[in-house]
Amino acid sequence: MGRDRPGPARGEGREGREGRAGPGPGRGGAGDERRRRGEEGAARGLRRRRLRLERRPPQRRQLVPGERGGQLDDGARGARLDPAQVDGPGGRDDDAGRHRPDHPRGGRRPPAPGRRARGRDLLQEAPLGGRPAVSTRKLLVLTGVFLALLAFVVFFERHQPTSEQAARARKKLLDFETAEAVAVTVERPDLPKVALARGPEDRWLVGGEPADAATVDGLVADLARLDLVGETRTEFDPKEFGLDAPKATVVLGLKGGASHTVLFGSEVPGTDATAAAVGGRFGAVKYAPMAALRKPLDDFRSKNLVEVPSADVTRMTIAKGTSRIVVARSAGTAGSPPGDWRLEEPVKDLASRTFVDELLADLSSSRVSEFPTLGPSDLPRVGLAPPSATVTLQKGDQVVASLAFGATKADVAGKLYALRGKTPVVVDDRVQEGIAKELSAFRETKICPLDTWNATRLSVDLGGTVGGAEKVEGEWRSGGRTVPATAVEDLLERLSRIEARLFFPQKELPAHGVEVKKKKLPPPAATIEVQVEREPSPRLLRFYTASPLDGAPALAVEASGRSDAMLVPRAAVDELRPLLDALRAAAAGSPKKTVPAASAAPAPAPASGTAAPAPAGTASPR
């Protein structure tokens, strides 16, 4: 235990020896300040002498737990109090409070105004968290390091192969994805060179002509799975494995300009592998596509006369000598099918949808049976210079097929010569049957071709007998009443089957018995108006009395959207009258639909001389 000293007497006269303030000459006032602090400490109950086992307070500017600890350090200091000090005030040692942050000479002094805090001053106590504050410079450095690591991961590391992919790549002679292949060149000592390249819409071409997609895709897939037997090596004798005169050489072009040249040699004795080399590396590979590499050039060519589906064709041009027939339609979308075919040359009219679709189907299904070797001087001999007919198919503005047809092949029945682009081919002669048809076959003979389920409104006037219906929310209604769908669809179906017997210009209506006075047509004998879904305007047909046709009464028809007038038998129009009467009767006999939801069944008709029942929801009069 320590020895007690009288505080006031100790504080006078000896402080000057240690360089501290004292009462000596030139130091007056400093000793008084020391005594004042001692008295304040005694008043707070702090002891003035240390116990024997108590540590000496730290020196000035030394970090102490009080500057960093907060509550834990305060608790520790509370434990060091002498129990005797709890009952009352005691003395205080001169240096006992120097380690406290609130001591005038303890803690750390703030930097002078205008001076920058030094490194040790950065570890100041945080105002809230109790942790050292971080400088702005360190925050910027850490942020820059984080952004650099993030950029490395995003732009570089995530594009690198995984460990599994790298291990799988080491087991292959070539490591690439089949979708990356854009060109393949195959050279064989005894066969013609095959140059394959990807064209528009990722279609393979051979010599600018369509290639057999199945054959080319199979070859590329085989090159992508050249599994190694053993390890590769860079020192080898090409003659030992037949690589000095390879059986096949493949030049593979990839996206980005990369290229690989693969040499295939002889079979490795005692194994089912084939010697191969690429980029100076030798390896024995399994599943070498030697059978595909030995195929002739014709096997790489497409056997289809037309590569695109018939549904994608939007325009077809057929030229036969000086005549020219052009049919076109609007392209379909994801939610709607293609539009109707229309004739654009030599007249503007509706085209026969059935005939044009059948002709396109014949062209798309035709297969090439032979690729004859014909030079330019041989084309006149087979009727291809000039050709008897040419067909050009377009998908929008893109030409997807250019065909020319010539003479039949003499030694084989049912075959004819043709040109697919610039390549002579032999195809079935059935495609020529549709191409040889005249304009009348391409023209729509029905006066109003339509699908009954596409109609949304119908209005008919047959010489004073008027009727009609409109589709609302999937139901046909006439005069505000719901009518059976069959009553309307039967009338539409019969109208769509009426065919024209003769086409002639509208200016020739008087020549066919239509009375035209002062360039004005007489009142029509019948008028029919049909609105079809997705069409901007309704189809309007006007029927006029005309001269007899083949001894039978006839009507001249003007149809909107058609440039020429037509003659139809009057009996075909008269067949619409009973169907119109059935529609009118259905509209008159069915009750009005007032509530779209399910409601009570209609009450039976009241007997003669009785009052009708009051409507639901109303009181009956007394």
QUIKA-V721518 format. One record per residue. N is the residue number from 1. PSI is psi as a letter, one per 30 degrees, with the letter a starting at -180 (* if undefined). OMEGA is omega in whole degrees, 0 to 359 (none if undefined). Layout:
n,psi,omega
N,PSI,OMEGA
N,PSI,OMEGA
//
This chain:
n,psi,omega
1,k,182
2,l,179
3,k,182
4,k,175
5,k,174
6,k,186
7,e,187
8,e,182
9,e,181
10,e,185
11,f,184
12,k,168
13,f,183
14,f,182
15,f,181
16,f,180
17,e,181
18,g,178
19,g,181
20,l,181
21,k,180
22,a,183
23,g,183
24,a,181
25,k,180
26,f,182
27,g,179
28,k,180
29,e,179
30,e,177
31,e,177
32,e,179
33,e,178
34,e,180
35,e,180
36,e,179
37,e,177
38,e,179
39,e,178
40,e,178
41,e,178
42,e,179
43,f,179
44,f,176
45,g,179
46,k,180
47,l,184
48,f,181
49,k,179
50,l,172
51,l,185
52,e,183
53,g,181
54,k,180
55,l,178
56,k,179
57,k,180
58,l,181
59,l,182
60,k,179
61,g,175
62,k,180
63,k,181
64,l,179
65,f,181
66,f,181
67,f,182
68,f,191
69,e,183
70,c,187
71,e,181
72,e,181
73,e,178
74,e,178
75,e,179
76,e,179
77,e,178
78,e,180
79,f,182
80,f,181
81,k,175
82,k,179
83,f,180
84,f,181
85,f,182
86,e,184
87,f,183
88,l,180
89,l,179
90,a,179
91,l,182
92,k,177
93,l,183
94,e,186
95,g,186
96,e,185
97,g,183
98,f,181
99,f,182
100,k,180
101,f,182
102,f,179
103,k,182
104,e,181
105,f,179
106,a,180
107,a,182
108,k,181
109,k,176
110,l,180
111,k,180
112,l,178
113,k,180
114,f,179
115,k,181
116,k,180
117,k,180
118,l,184
119,e,181
120,f,178
121,f,179
122,f,181
123,h,176
124,l,180
125,k,178
126,k,185
127,f,185
128,e,188
129,f,182
130,g,180
131,l,180
132,k,177
133,k,181
134,k,183
135,l,179
136,e,181
137,e,179
138,e,177
139,e,179
140,e,179
141,e,179
142,e,178
143,e,178
144,e,178
145,e,179
146,e,180
147,e,178
148,e,178
149,e,178
150,e,178
151,e,178
152,e,181
153,e,186
154,e,189
155,f,184
156,e,191
157,e,183
158,f,176
159,f,179
160,k,179
161,k,176
162,l,180
163,e,177
164,e,178
165,e,179
166,e,178
167,e,178
168,e,179
169,e,179
170,f,179
171,g,181
172,l,176
173,e,177
174,k,179
175,j,178
176,l,176
177,k,182
178,e,180
179,f,181
180,f,181
181,k,180
182,f,181
183,k,177
184,k,177
185,k,183
186,k,178
187,k,177
188,k,183
189,e,187
190,g,182
191,l,179
192,l,179
193,k,180
194,j,179
195,j,182
196,k,179
197,k,176
198,k,178
199,a,178
200,k,180
201,h,176
202,h,177
203,k,180
204,k,178
205,k,175
206,j,183
207,h,181
208,f,180
209,l,180
210,k,178
211,l,177
212,j,186
213,e,182
214,e,181
215,e,182
216,e,179
217,e,177
218,e,178
219,e,179
220,e,178
221,e,177
222,e,178
223,f,181
224,f,179
225,h,174
226,i,182
227,k,182
228,k,171
229,j,186
230,a,183
231,l,175
232,l,177
233,l,182
234,f,179
235,j,180
236,l,179
237,j,182
238,e,182
239,f,182
240,e,184
241,g,177
242,g,181
243,f,175
244,e,173
245,i,188
246,l,176
247,f,178
248,k,176
249,k,182
250,k,175
251,j,184
252,k,177
253,k,182
254,l,176
255,k,182
256,f,178
257,f,179
258,k,183
259,k,179
260,k,177
261,j,184
262,k,177
263,k,178
264,k,181
265,b,183
266,l,179
267,k,179
268,k,183
269,k,177
270,g,180
271,l,174
272,g,183
273,l,180
274,k,179
275,k,180
276,l,180
277,k,178
278,k,177
279,h,181
280,g,178
281,k,179
282,k,177
283,l,175
284,k,186
285,k,173
286,l,176
287,h,176
288,k,184
289,h,183
290,e,179
291,e,179
292,e,181
293,f,179
294,g,181
295,k,177
296,l,183
297,e,183
298,f,179
299,f,177
300,f,179
301,k,179
302,k,179
303,f,179
304,k,177
305,e,177
306,k,185
307,e,185
308,l,175
309,l,181
310,f,179
311,f,180
312,f,182
313,k,180
314,f,181
315,k,178
316,k,180
317,k,179
318,k,179
319,k,177
320,j,184
321,b,180
322,f,180
323,l,184
324,k,179
325,k,181
326,k,174
327,k,183
328,l,177
329,l,178
330,k,181
331,k,177
332,l,177
333,a,181
334,e,183
335,f,183
336,k,178
337,l,177
338,l,180
339,a,179
340,k,177
341,k,178
342,k,174
343,k,176
344,f,176
345,k,0
346,f,177
347,l,176
348,j,184
349,l,174
350,k,176
351,l,179
352,j,182
353,e,182
354,e,183
355,e,182
356,e,179
357,e,178
358,e,179
359,e,178
360,e,178
361,e,177
362,e,179
363,e,182
364,f,182
365,f,181
366,k,180
367,k,177
368,k,180
369,f,184
370,k,173
371,i,183
372,l,177
373,j,182
374,k,175
375,l,179
376,e,180
377,f,180
378,f,184
379,e,177
380,f,182
381,e,182
382,g,175
383,g,180
384,g,178
385,j,359
386,l,179
387,l,178
388,f,179
389,k,176
390,k,180
391,k,177
392,k,179
393,k,182
394,k,170
395,j,190
396,b,177
397,f,183
398,k,176
399,j,183
400,f,178
401,k,176
402,j,188
403,k,175
404,k,184
405,k,183
406,b,185
407,l,177
408,l,180
409,k,189
410,e,187
411,f,180
412,k,181
413,k,177
414,g,180
415,l,176
416,l,179
417,k,179
418,l,175
419,k,171
420,j,190
421,c,177
422,g,184
423,k,175
424,k,180
425,l,174
426,k,184
427,l,176
428,k,184
429,f,181
430,f,179
431,f,181
432,f,181
433,e,179
434,e,180
435,e,182
436,f,181
437,l,179
438,l,183
439,e,183
440,f,178
441,e,180
442,f,186
443,k,178
444,k,181
445,f,178
446,k,185
447,f,180
448,i,179
449,k,179
450,l,172
451,k,187
452,e,182
453,f,178
454,f,181
455,k,180
456,f,180
457,k,181
458,k,176
459,k,185
460,k,175
461,j,181
462,i,176
463,h,180
464,f,175
465,j,188
466,k,176
467,l,180
468,l,180
469,l,180
470,k,180
471,j,180
472,j,179
473,h,177
474,g,180
475,k,176
476,k,179
477,k,179
478,j,182
479,h,181
480,g,181
481,k,177
482,k,180
483,l,178
484,k,181
485,e,180
486,e,180
487,e,180
488,e,184
489,e,176
490,e,179
491,e,179
492,e,181
493,e,178
494,e,177
495,e,183
496,f,181
497,f,180
498,k,182
499,k,178
500,k,177
501,f,184
502,k,174
503,k,178
504,l,179
505,l,182
506,f,179
507,f,179
508,g,177
509,e,178
510,e,180
511,f,180
512,g,171
513,g,178
514,k,182
515,j,179
516,j,180
517,k,180
518,h,179
519,g,177
520,k,180
521,l,177
522,l,176
523,k,182
524,k,176
525,f,178
526,l,179
527,k,179
528,k,179
529,k,183
530,k,174
531,k,181
532,k,181
533,k,179
534,g,173
535,k,187
536,e,183
537,l,180
538,l,175
539,k,183
540,k,178
541,k,177
542,k,183
543,k,180
544,k,178
545,k,184
546,l,179
547,l,179
548,k,179
549,j,183
550,h,177
551,f,181
552,k,179
553,k,183
554,l,177
555,k,173
556,k,186
557,k,168
558,k,181
559,k,178
560,k,181
561,g,180
562,k,188
563,e,183
564,l,173
565,l,185
566,l,174
567,k,179
568,l,175
569,k,180
570,f,180
571,e,179
572,e,178
573,e,179
574,f,178
575,f,178
576,f,187
577,e,179
578,e,178
579,e,177
580,e,178
581,e,178
582,e,177
583,e,179
584,e,179
585,e,178
586,e,179
587,e,181
588,f,185
589,f,183
590,k,180
591,l,176
592,k,179
593,j,184
594,e,182
595,k,182
596,f,181
597,l,179
598,k,182
599,l,181
600,l,180
601,k,181
602,k,180
603,k,179
604,l,181
605,k,181
606,l,179
607,l,182
608,k,179
609,g,178
610,l,180
611,k,178
612,k,178
613,k,180
614,k,178
615,l,179
616,k,178
617,f,179
618,l,181
619,k,178
620,k,179
621,k,180
622,*,none
//
